Amino acid sequence: MKNVFLIAAVAGLIFANCKSTKEESVAVADEQTEEPAIDMSTAKNSIEYLGTYKGVVPCADCEGIETVITLNPDESYNIKETYLGKSDNVFEDVGSFDWMDDGNRLKLEDTDSNVRFFTVADGKLIMLDMEGNPIESVNDKNYELIKQ
């Protein structure tokens, strides 16, 4: 009778241990199959982008174009440009801006329907080409306007 009781006790321990291992492996498998969290943050919803940005961008026939852009809360902007080494004239324009679908690029349109594109990054605007793509350059920092 002792042997039967001993066999039953051993079998119970083995069964309990197997069940625990199965539950742990199922829990580990569940953890591994969870999909990673998708980062939905964009410049539009995660960066303080309103304000004034300043920089000097390349110019084909002058020393550079000093550019100052102010983005306003009503989605309007104003821009001031000075062609360095040519004259002291400051060219000013105003318009409105819209976010592109990716939430990281701005489309600025002036009163004459001229369009400019910028990527919004932390503390800066990066000028893009006329189609809204990055400008190919040896020094990408040439196209950055720094937030003031």
N, C-alpha and C positions, 0 to 999 in steps of 0.2 A: 504494500500500500504506500510505503514511503517512496518507493521508486516511481509510482504513478504520480504522486504529488510533486516529486522533484522534476519529472519529465514535463508535467503541466506548467510548472513555474518557469522552467527554462524556455518552453515553447512560448509562453506569454511574454517573456522578456524579448525574445527574438522578434515576435510579431509586433510588439510595441516599438522596438527600435527600427524595424523596417518601415512602419507607418510614419514615424517621425522623419525619417530620411526622405520618404516620398513627398511629404508635405513641404520640407525644406527645398527639395529640388523643384517642386512646382512653384514655390514662392520665388526662387531665384530665376526660373524661366520667365515668370510674369514680369519681374523687374527688368529683364533683358529685352523683352518684347515691347516695353513701353516706348512710344515714339518720343524722340527728343523734342524739347520745347522749341517752337519756332520763334525766333526773335522778330517781332513785328515793329521794332523801333525804326524810325526814319528820321532824317534831319528835321522834317516838318513837325514831328511830334516829340522830339527829344532834345533839340538844340534851341537855345535862345538866339534866334537868327535876326530878330529886328535890331536895327541900329545902323551905325555908320561904319563903312569899310573903306580902306584907303590903300593904294599901292601904285607902283609905276609899272605899266605893261609895255612890251616891246612896240617899237614904231619903225616902219620901213625907212622913213626919211627924216627922222628926228632922234633926239637922245632917249626918248621914251614918252609915254603918255601918262601923266599923273592923273589918276582916276579916283574919284570919291563918290561912293554910292551910299545913299541912305534908304533903308527899307523901313517903311512906316506901317503902323498897326492896321491901317485901312487898306492894305495891299497896294498902296501907291509907292512910288520911289522917285527920287531925284538923283541926277548924276551930274557931276562937274568934271570936265576934262581939260587939261592944260598940256599942250604940245611943247615939251621941254626943248629948249635950244632953237625954237622957231619964233615964238612970240609969247607975250604975257597974256594973251587973250584966254579967257576961261569960257569954254562952251558948256552951256547948261541945258538940260532937258528934263522932262518929267514924264511919267507914264504909270502903268500898273504892272503888277507882277502876279503870276499864277504858278502854282506848283505843278510839276510834271507828274505823271502817273506813279513814278517810282518813289515820290515823296522825298527825293534827295536833290533834285535839280529845279532851278527856277527859270521861268521864261519871263523876261522883261520886255515889255512892248511900249514904245514911246508914242507920242501923239501923232507921229507920221507913219505909224505901223511898222517901224523898224524893230527888229527883234534881236535880243541878245540872250545867251544862255549861261548859267552859272551853276556849279555844284556847290551846295552848302555843306561846309565841314565845320568842325568845332573851332570857332574863332576866326573863320575865314570864308571868303567866296573864291572859287576857282573858276576863271573864265574858260568857257568852252567854245568850240567852233560854231559856225552858223547853223549846223544841224543838231547841235546839242551834244557833241562828242568831245572827248578830251583832245586838247591841242597837242600834237606831236612836237616835242621840243627837247633839246639837250638838257635844259634846266627848267623843270616843271614849275619851280617857284617863281619864274618870270610872270606867271599868269595868276598869282595869288593877290587878293586884296585882304588885308588884315583888319579885323574888327577893332575899332578905336574905343 
